[in-house]
Amino acid sequence: MDPLQKPKLREDEVAYVLHISKEAVASLVRKHELPPPDRERFWRSADIRAYLYRKASPRETLAPHPR
């Protein structure tokens, strides 16, 4: 792999970081026309959680991860 190329973030990694299922990530991508996690730097940004909170419907609201 080219050392200058940033590693790609996959749906399972996004799901892990956001504490939601891979299916929920895929659903949000489809529903809100977000860039796929493996193609966009957007998913690495600090704004992702705030963006999803704004875009998610009440049923999809991201609950805090139970510890």
C-alpha positions as a Markdown table, in Angstrom:
| # | Residue | x | y | z |
|---|---|---|---|---|
| 1 | Met | 0.0 | 0.0 | 0.0 |
| 2 | Asp | 1.2 | 3.5 | -0.8 |
| 3 | Pro | 2.3 | 5.1 | 2.5 |
| 4 | Leu | 0.8 | 8.4 | 1.5 |
| 5 | Gln | -2.7 | 6.8 | 1.0 |
| 6 | Lys | -4.9 | 7.1 | 4.0 |
| 7 | Pro | -6.5 | 3.9 | 5.2 |
| 8 | Lys | -10.1 | 3.6 | 4.2 |
| 9 | Leu | -12.8 | 3.4 | 6.8 |
| 10 | Arg | -15.2 | 0.6 | 6.3 |
| 11 | Glu | -18.9 | 0.3 | 7.4 |
| 12 | Asp | -18.0 | -2.0 | 10.2 |
| 13 | Glu | -15.4 | 0.5 | 11.5 |
| 14 | Val | -17.9 | 3.3 | 11.3 |
| 15 | Ala | -20.4 | 1.2 | 13.2 |
| 16 | Tyr | -17.9 | 0.4 | 15.9 |
| 17 | Val | -16.9 | 4.1 | 16.3 |
| 18 | Leu | -20.6 | 5.2 | 16.4 |
| 19 | His | -21.8 | 2.2 | 18.5 |
| 20 | Ile | -24.5 | 1.4 | 15.9 |
| 21 | Ser | -24.9 | -1.6 | 13.7 |
| 22 | Lys | -23.4 | -2.0 | 10.2 |
| 23 | Glu | -27.0 | -2.2 | 8.9 |
| 24 | Ala | -27.8 | 1.2 | 10.6 |
| 25 | Val | -24.7 | 2.7 | 8.9 |
| 26 | Ala | -25.8 | 1.3 | 5.5 |
| 27 | Ser | -29.4 | 2.5 | 6.1 |
| 28 | Leu | -28.2 | 6.0 | 7.0 |
| 29 | Val | -26.0 | 6.1 | 3.9 |
| 30 | Arg | -29.0 | 5.1 | 1.7 |
| 31 | Lys | -31.6 | 7.2 | 3.4 |
| 32 | His | -29.6 | 10.4 | 3.7 |
| 33 | Glu | -27.5 | 10.0 | 0.6 |
| 34 | Leu | -24.2 | 10.1 | 2.6 |
| 35 | Pro | -20.9 | 9.2 | 1.0 |
| 36 | Pro | -20.1 | 5.5 | 1.5 |
| 37 | Pro | -17.7 | 5.1 | 4.4 |
| 38 | Asp | -15.0 | 3.5 | 2.3 |
| 39 | Arg | -14.8 | 6.4 | -0.1 |
| 40 | Glu | -15.0 | 9.6 | 1.9 |
| 41 | Arg | -13.0 | 11.5 | 4.5 |
| 42 | Phe | -16.4 | 12.8 | 5.9 |
| 43 | Trp | -16.7 | 9.7 | 8.0 |
| 44 | Arg | -13.4 | 10.5 | 9.8 |
| 45 | Ser | -14.5 | 14.0 | 10.7 |
| 46 | Ala | -15.5 | 15.1 | 14.2 |
| 47 | Asp | -18.8 | 16.3 | 12.8 |
| 48 | Ile | -20.1 | 12.9 | 11.9 |
| 49 | Arg | -21.9 | 12.3 | 15.1 |
| 50 | Ala | -23.5 | 15.8 | 15.1 |
| 51 | Tyr | -24.5 | 15.3 | 11.5 |
| 52 | Leu | -26.1 | 12.0 | 12.1 |
| 53 | Tyr | -28.0 | 13.4 | 15.2 |
| 54 | Arg | -29.4 | 16.1 | 13.0 |
| 55 | Lys | -30.3 | 13.7 | 10.1 |
| 56 | Ala | -31.5 | 10.7 | 12.0 |
| 57 | Ser | -35.2 | 10.2 | 12.6 |
| 58 | Pro | -36.4 | 9.7 | 16.2 |
| 59 | Arg | -36.3 | 5.9 | 15.7 |
| 60 | Glu | -32.7 | 6.0 | 14.5 |
| 61 | Thr | -31.4 | 8.5 | 17.1 |
| 62 | Leu | -28.1 | 7.3 | 18.3 |
| 63 | Ala | -28.3 | 6.3 | 21.9 |
| 64 | Pro | -25.3 | 6.4 | 24.2 |
| 65 | His | -23.4 | 3.2 | 24.1 |
| 66 | Pro | -24.2 | 1.1 | 27.2 |
| 67 | Arg | -21.1 | 0.3 | 29.2 |
